[in-house]
Amino acid sequence: MQKKEFVTQKSERLDKFLTQQMQESRNQIERLIKKGYVQIDQKKVTKPGYKLKPKQNVTLHLPQAPKSTRGAVDFDVQSVYEDEDILVLDKPPGVVVHPAPSVKEATLVDWLKQKGVSLSTISGEERHGIVHRIDKETSGLLVVAKNNEAHRKLSEQLQNKSMGRYYLAFIEPPLKESVIVDKPIGRNPKNRLKMAVVEDGRASKSAFAKLLLSKNGQYELIGAKLFSGRTHQIRVHLHSLHRHILGDSLYGFKSKGVTIPRVFLHAYILYLFHPTSGKRMEFTASLPQDMKDFASRHFDMETLHETIDPRGFTSYFDDAERLWSTAAAFQTKSRS
């Protein structure tokens, strides 16, 4: 357990003092205090509003990632980028990001611990280092925070949308046009395993871009960009359009004789601002082998590689933005 020690200079609240000393959010500091990680003159204090006096010794114990009680880590993860603050990974399909009561197998967090990676501790006991997540069956990019300051700044970027991802997916049937879907998402009232578009759900917005049709016109490679971060958001919004990601039987995909091993959704491009330098960074993860194998059977691969060239990828969403702006303007005019 890492230990930080301070000496007070004036009378003030404990949570305010530690927030200033650690440069963390007040909520994160309050959580550590309430869990008993703070001592004043060697006595444990659990009240964030405790009134400090001058020349008191304040000790903050930062918890280390606990050892896993789940199964052995039998997978490896490709590192795309690493420095003192962040680690960018290309998660393989089939790997759960962090532990949960229902998760029995080893997770990405277990892999990180096994590798001895320094991890932030402000997301709770089971989510050390995890700033954002992707579903078990989804492959692709995510960033891990190696210290609390990096975690705080990356979390702020998630909130203000200066950090985000572009996805690739194989769907059927093809989209009629590139489109932005703005529909609220909540728990499916008829199936607790699913999410759904519901009237009282949380505001959710996704952009979908048409990219490339398969040789027989049955399947389509599309791009997706999220403007919010709801559970199963891409899958739910596509379902609302009566489209399905290949392999996504939970949201309506039917096999029709073709074997799809998992949901063919891949986090392709990740962009963010480095939490220390402030430099804009962008990372790309090529299609995993199972999606490549499917593409080689059903798509012209030369055209596919040209289509997903990262240098021009974001331009595919221009049509969706244009159609969205036109539709929004029409609705505003109709209401007036």
C-alpha positions in Angstrom: 0.0 0.0 0.0 1.4 3.4 -1.0 1.6 6.0 1.7 1.4 9.8 1.4 2.2 12.0 4.5 1.4 15.7 5.0 1.6 18.3 7.8 -1.2 20.8 8.1 -0.5 24.6 8.1 -3.9 25.9 9.1 -7.4 24.9 10.3 -9.5 23.5 7.5 -11.7 20.5 6.5 -9.9 17.2 6.0 -11.4 16.5 2.5 -10.6 20.0 1.3 -7.0 19.7 2.5 -6.4 16.3 0.8 -8.1 17.4 -2.4 -5.6 20.3 -2.7 -2.6 18.2 -1.7 -3.5 15.3 -4.0 -5.0 17.3 -6.9 -7.9 14.8 -7.0 -11.7 15.4 -7.1 -13.5 15.9 -3.8 -15.6 12.8 -4.4 -12.6 10.6 -4.9 -11.0 11.9 -1.7 -14.2 11.5 0.3 -14.4 7.9 -0.8 -10.9 7.1 0.5 -11.6 8.8 3.8 -14.9 7.0 4.4 -13.2 3.6 3.6 -10.6 4.3 6.4 -7.5 5.0 4.4 -6.7 8.3 6.3 -5.1 8.8 9.6 -4.7 12.0 11.7 -1.8 11.8 14.1 -1.8 8.0 13.7 -5.5 7.7 14.4 -8.0 6.6 11.7 -10.5 9.2 10.7 -13.5 8.4 8.5 -15.4 11.8 8.4 -14.6 13.9 5.3 -15.6 17.1 7.2 -13.2 16.5 10.1 -11.7 19.8 11.2 -7.9 19.8 11.1 -5.7 21.9 13.3 -2.3 23.4 12.4 0.8 21.1 12.6 -1.2 17.8 12.5 0.2 14.8 10.6 -2.1 13.5 7.9 -1.4 10.1 6.4 -3.2 8.8 3.3 -2.8 5.1 2.4 -3.6 4.5 -1.3 -4.9 1.0 -1.7 -3.2 -1.4 -4.1 -5.0 -3.6 -6.6 -6.2 -6.8 -4.8 -5.1 -10.2 -5.9 -7.6 -12.0 -8.1 -9.6 -15.0 -6.9 -10.8 -15.9 -10.4 -9.4 -18.3 -12.9 -5.9 -18.2 -14.3 -5.0 -15.6 -17.0 -4.8 -17.7 -20.1 -4.8 -14.9 -22.7 -2.5 -12.1 -23.8 -3.3 -8.5 -24.8 -1.4 -6.4 -27.4 0.0 -3.1 -26.1 -0.4 -0.3 -28.6 1.3 2.5 -26.6 2.7 2.9 -23.1 4.4 5.7 -21.0 4.4 6.7 -17.4 0.8 7.8 -17.4 -1.2 5.7 -19.8 -1.4 2.3 -21.4 -3.4 1.8 -24.7 -4.4 -1.8 -25.3 -6.0 -3.7 -28.2 -8.4 -6.0 -26.3 -9.1 -9.4 -27.9 -12.7 -10.6 -28.2 -13.9 -12.8 -25.3 -12.1 -10.9 -22.5 -14.1 -9.2 -19.8 -12.6 -5.8 -18.9 -13.1 -5.8 -15.1 -14.4 -8.1 -12.4 -18.0 -8.3 -11.3 -20.0 -10.6 -9.0 -21.1 -12.7 -12.1 -17.7 -12.9 -13.7 -15.8 -16.2 -12.9 -13.1 -16.0 -15.5 -9.9 -13.9 -15.5 -10.4 -10.3 -16.7 -8.3 -7.6 -18.3 -7.7 -6.1 -14.9 -6.3 -9.5 -13.7 -4.0 -9.5 -16.8 -2.8 -6.0 -15.8 -2.1 -7.0 -12.3 -0.2 -10.1 -13.4 2.0 -8.0 -15.6 2.8 -5.7 -12.7 1.3 -2.6 -14.4 1.0 0.5 -12.1 -2.7 1.3 -12.0 -4.9 4.2 -10.7 -6.9 3.3 -7.6 -9.8 5.8 -7.7 -12.4 3.7 -9.6 -13.0 1.2 -6.8 -11.5 -2.1 -5.8 -12.5 -4.0 -8.9 -11.7 -1.4 -11.5 -8.1 -0.3 -10.9 -6.9 1.6 -13.9 -10.1 1.3 -15.9 -11.3 4.6 -17.4 -13.8 3.2 -19.9 -14.8 -0.3 -21.0 -16.0 -2.3 -23.9 -18.2 -5.4 -23.9 -16.7 -8.9 -23.5 -17.3 -9.8 -27.2 -16.2 -6.5 -28.6 -12.6 -6.2 -29.6 -10.4 -3.2 -29.9 -8.9 -0.2 -28.2 -9.2 1.2 -24.7 -6.9 3.3 -22.5 -5.8 2.4 -19.0 -4.7 5.0 -16.4 -1.5 4.2 -14.6 -1.9 6.9 -11.9 -4.8 8.8 -10.3 -4.0 12.2 -11.9 -4.1 10.6 -15.4 -7.3 8.8 -14.5 -8.9 12.1 -13.4 -7.9 14.0 -16.5 -9.0 11.2 -18.9 -12.4 10.9 -17.1 -12.9 14.7 -17.7 -12.2 14.1 -21.4 -14.9 11.4 -21.5 -17.3 13.8 -20.0 -16.5 16.7 -22.3 -16.2 14.3 -25.4 -12.6 15.3 -26.2 -11.8 11.6 -25.9 -13.7 9.0 -27.9 -13.6 6.0 -30.3 -14.7 5.1 -33.8 -16.0 1.5 -34.3 -16.2 -0.9 -37.2 -19.0 -3.5 -37.5 -20.4 -6.0 -40.0 -24.2 -5.8 -40.1 -27.2 -7.0 -42.0 -29.3 -5.8 -43.8 -27.3 -2.8 -45.1 -28.3 0.7 -44.0 -30.4 2.8 -46.3 -28.2 5.8 -45.6 -25.6 7.1 -43.2 -27.6 8.3 -40.2 -27.5 9.7 -36.6 -29.8 8.0 -34.1 -30.8 10.1 -31.1 -33.0 7.8 -28.9 -33.0 7.3 -25.1 -31.7 4.0 -23.8 -32.7 2.1 -20.6 -33.1 -1.4 -19.3 -35.4 -3.6 -21.3 -38.5 -4.0 -19.2 -39.1 -7.5 -20.6 -35.6 -8.8 -20.5 -33.1 -7.6 -17.8 -30.2 -8.9 -19.9 -30.9 -6.4 -22.6 -31.1 -2.7 -23.1 -33.7 -1.0 -25.2 -35.0 2.3 -26.6 -37.4 3.4 -23.9 -39.2 6.7 -23.4 -37.8 7.4 -19.9 -34.2 6.2 -20.7 -31.0 8.2 -20.7 -30.3 10.4 -23.7 -28.2 8.5 -26.2 -26.8 9.5 -29.6 -24.9 7.4 -32.2 -23.7 8.1 -35.7 -23.6 5.3 -38.3 -21.7 5.6 -41.6 -22.1 3.4 -44.6 -18.7 2.0 -45.7 -18.8 -1.0 -48.0 -21.2 -3.7 -49.2 -20.3 -7.3 -49.4 -20.0 -8.9 -52.8 -23.5 -10.3 -52.8 -25.0 -7.2 -51.2 -26.3 -9.1 -48.1 -23.8 -7.7 -45.5 -22.3 -4.2 -45.0 -19.3 -2.9 -43.2 -20.2 0.3 -41.3 -18.5 2.8 -39.0 -20.0 4.0 -35.8 -19.3 6.9 -33.5 -20.8 7.4 -30.0 -21.8 10.8 -28.6 -22.8 9.1 -25.3 -21.7 6.0 -23.5 -24.7 3.7 -22.7 -24.5 0.0 -22.3 -24.9 -1.9 -25.6 -25.6 1.5 -27.3 -24.4 0.7 -30.8 -26.3 -2.6 -30.7 -29.5 -1.1 -29.4 -29.6 1.8 -31.8 -28.9 -0.5 -34.8 -31.8 -2.8 -33.5 -34.0 0.3 -33.5 -33.3 0.6 -37.2 -34.0 -3.1 -37.8 -30.4 -3.8 -38.4 -28.2 -6.3 -36.5 -24.5 -6.8 -36.0 -23.5 -10.2 -37.2 -23.3 -12.6 -34.3 -25.4 -10.5 -32.1 -28.2 -13.0 -31.3 -29.2 -11.0 -28.2 -30.4 -8.2 -30.4 -32.0 -10.2 -33.2 -29.3 -11.6 -35.5 -30.3 -15.0 -37.0 -27.5 -17.2 -38.3 -29.1 -18.4 -41.6 -26.4 -21.0 -42.1 -23.3 -18.8 -41.6 -21.2 -19.3 -38.5 -20.4 -16.1 -36.6 -18.3 -16.8 -33.5 -19.1 -13.5 -31.6 -20.5 -10.0 -32.1 -18.6 -8.5 -35.0 -17.9 -5.1 -33.4 -14.5 -3.6 -33.1 -13.2 -0.4 -31.5 -11.0 0.8 -34.4 -9.8 4.3 -33.6 -9.2 5.9 -30.2 -8.4 9.6 -29.8 -7.5 11.5 -26.6 -5.3 14.3 -25.2 -2.4 13.1 -23.2 -3.1 13.8 -19.5 0.3 15.3 -18.9 1.6 16.8 -22.2 -1.9 17.8 -23.5 -0.9 16.5 -26.9 -3.7 15.1 -29.1 -3.0 11.4 -29.7 -4.8 8.9 -32.0 -4.4 5.1 -32.1 -5.7 2.5 -34.6 -6.2 -1.3 -34.0 -6.5 -3.4 -37.2 -9.4 -5.8 -37.6 -8.9 -9.0 -35.4 -8.4 -12.3 -37.2 -12.0 -13.6 -37.0 -13.4 -10.4 -38.7 -10.6 -10.5 -41.3 -11.5 -14.1 -42.1 -15.1 -13.2 -42.6 -14.2 -10.2 -44.7 -11.9 -12.2 -46.9 -14.8 -14.5 -47.8 -17.5 -11.9 -48.4 -15.8 -8.5 -49.3 -13.3 -7.3 -51.8 -10.3 -6.9 -49.5 -8.4 -4.4 -51.5 -11.4 -2.0 -51.5 -12.0 -2.7 -47.8 -8.4 -1.7 -46.8 -8.7 1.5 -48.8 -12.1 2.2 -47.2 -10.9 2.0 -43.6 -7.7 3.9 -44.1 -7.5 5.9 -40.9 -6.3 9.1 -42.7 -9.7 9.7 -44.1 -12.0 7.6 -41.9 -13.7 10.4 -40.1 -15.0 12.0 -43.4 -17.5 9.1 -43.7 -19.5 10.6 -40.9 -20.0 13.9 -42.8 -23.1 12.5 -44.5 -24.6 11.4 -41.2 -24.0 14.9 -39.7 -25.4 16.6 -42.8 -28.6 14.4 -42.8 -28.9 15.0 -39.0 -28.6 18.8 -39.4 -31.2 18.8 -42.2 -33.7 16.6 -40.2 -33.2 18.7 -37.1 -33.8 21.9 -39.0 -37.0 20.5 -40.6 -38.4 19.4 -37.2 -37.7 22.9 -35.8 -39.5 24.5 -38.7 -42.4 22.1 -38.4 -42.9 23.0 -34.8 -42.9 26.7 -35.4 
